[in-house]
Amino acid sequence: MSMNIYQLIGDICKLLSLLILICRLVTARNAQGISVRTQEIYLIAALSRCAALLDEHYNSLYIPIMKVAYLALHVFVILLMRCNRQISSTYDQQHDNFNHWKFIVLPCTLLGWLNFQFCTSQRTCYRFALIVFLEGVSFLLESVAMVPQLSLLRKFRVVENLTGEYVFFMGLHLIFYIANWIYLARHENRHSNPMFCVGIMGRTSESLLFVDFFYYWVISKMRGTELSYGGEGDFEYYDCDVNELRNYENSTPLIDSSAISMRGETEPGGNEETDAALGNIMPVVSA
């Protein structure tokens, strides 16, 4: 398999997306609005894709290195969200509730098995059976991996900036990979390969999931406003005090106590005239 400019740009976009996500988790020290279920789906797809390394022959080390890099980054993100005490204590499992095992992993596994049966019955593939099955499953999983993340973002009226950038670059990765598949079909005569058909159908269906997100992202950039993903959410990042999601062992606050005054409350000593007036009133009340 040869590399082309579309695949290169697509890989760079996905790397940027994952690095932005890691930067957002580490700097903000909270996982609010991030779906760990999406990362778990990507991890399963990356594991399946890495298994194909046992049977593929590449002209360079670029593709194997990128596959291993994706696998390592997805593992790192999941470890941050599941095992890092400070970050995992802010992961809102209540709202990240899309049943990905039942509605994504299981159906994709069954469809991958049907694709494998078709390949063997038509004698279109003579490779190692397990590799063919895993590769087909990985294509299908990647085509719907962002469903839990997009579903979670719809529950927010406003999407945090770095979270929006992370999803945006993942969508750009998709666009350039569709161009990559079209390039392969035209210049390397891949259209007769059933695995190619699975891949292009999966990528096309995935692109439909990003259409409305791209629309609201562009609108927010043009107007200079915060990203509102459809306006269907029930709450905002600012409506949910992420400190309440933390466990009692984590004493590092995310919201400064001085910000409370911004919500309409007055702190003692914050207004000298008000304190003086209260001092004059209290003796009268006591009398």
PyMOL commands that set and color helices and strands:
alter all, ss='L'
color gray80, all
select helices_A, chain A and resi 5-28+36-54+62-82+85-88+100-121+129-144+147-153+161-187+194-223+242-245+257-263+272-286
alter helices_A, ss='H'
color red, helices_A
deselect
rebuild
show_as cartoon
